[in-house]
Amino acid sequence: MYWADLLAEEIKEKYKAQIKAGKPLVIRDEKTASGRVHVGSLRGVAIHGIISEILKEEGINNKFLYEINDFDPMDSIPVYLDREKFLPHMGKPLCNIFSPDGKAKNYAEYFAEEFIGVINEIGFEPEFYRNSELYKSGKYNEAIKIVLENTGKIREIYKTVSGSIKPEDWLPLQVVCENCGKIGTTKVVSFDGEKVEYICEPELVEWTTGCGHKGKISPFNGNAKLPWKVEWAAKFFILNVDIEGAGKDHSTKGGSRDIADAICREIFKREPPFNIPYEFFHVAGKKMSASKGEGSSSREIADLFPPEILRLLLLGKHYKQVIDFVPDGDTVPILFDRFDELAENYFKNIQNGYKRLFELIFSPEKRKKIKEKFLPRFSQIAFLVQMPHMDLVKEVEKMKAAPLTEEDRAEIDLRIKYAKRWLNLYAPEDYKYELQEEKIPEPAKKINQKQREALKDLLEYVKSQEFLDGQTLHTKIHEIKERLKIEPREFFSAIYLSFLGKESGPKAGWFLSILDKKFLEKRLAEVIEESGCSTR
Ligand SMILES: [Zn+2]
């Protein structure tokens, strides 16, 4: 059974009574909008999103809430922003800082907009809300009161669950300083049931300085916020969250989730939500720079794939497995190939877990009308787009061995678009080719006796045929290889060296079949002759 279906089963069992009573299940996830959102954050979106879709499919009423956390203080400045401009605003709530482009409503919205765009593009449609709105509308008021009246117990929870000792006078709340507007620098020193006294401490944190202001203010309606682990529990309570997974870094024993769960249970007297502790999503590669924030944002990665293939990247692995994504390695063509395999399995109607996965990588809307179409291999399209003299559509028609439908043509256009983008931005050298039409590549002149023999046999075969076909060529190459007892790598490299000047290339039979037959014969003859001059 597919992992998300298994999770849905567990959830249905746990919330049997609630489902029966017709009360919708609440699923929640969040992201702090402190900069461009890393693609890894899409993993949480996809896990929660697919659970929501599966439950809906089974007629189980549920709500998927997604929080844009915009009330946290700015505690660092992304390297791609003008440091001098933002430095004075460090420590302020993200929603109270201007947008980097001067157009979005505020700093948090600027980054949230881009991320929300990607989420919707891949077919997930959570209900988005802002944390600042929850505070300002008074939704946190009751929770804040409960927290301030139970600080001793909360301190005890921190100590027993994680071993962390909070000072005796600790009050888990931070006020937005009325003088300087910072929230990251304030310390609350007392609560009289209605108002809190606070100090804006110059040296509370290392990353910014407080103004020293002392004040007394109501902690309600957006004047203050809870520290994040306490706030997390408060969210479970306020929003009645039933299902909320978290990255495994939060889900370690004694970690933030354990603390939030304990506070939820003991302070807010509510059963914490069903957890889904999921693994990391790593983006690696030479062309990526985490410190510069380049290449691994959700927008940049989403631009590399059609929505279904991005969903496949996010949903294709069990939530307990790490996703390793290397855009400048071969992860991109491999993902397209995996999609093609799943499609083949699906249309042959093979009943296994992969059939289910294939359905789920389509959004619920598209899932109802999945249409079969011809899927030319991504690596072949990536090769063909580099051969300007070739008629790409004609070549794909040959691959299909049947006329192309309108859907087929649309798919070709789509794959051309993504292949070009990948070649431009990330593709490793092994995928970059230039047909050496003018003259024999130098390394081809240095092939050995055995390689030359093999090319001779190949040339003879080519001459004997009126038309060349990839599959038959492929078989023939293997026959020659067997007969001459030549290592496959040796034979193939002789072929690629002759035409591309490289040791490797696309599938050899297919590759030779798309070359102009006259050119193919001429070049093979030249290589056989010229390589014979060297004594080896
Ligand atoms: Zn201040």
Residues whose N, C-alpha, C, O or C-beta is under 5 A from the ligand:
A	BS01	ZN	C177 N179 C180 G181 C200 G210 C211 G212 H213
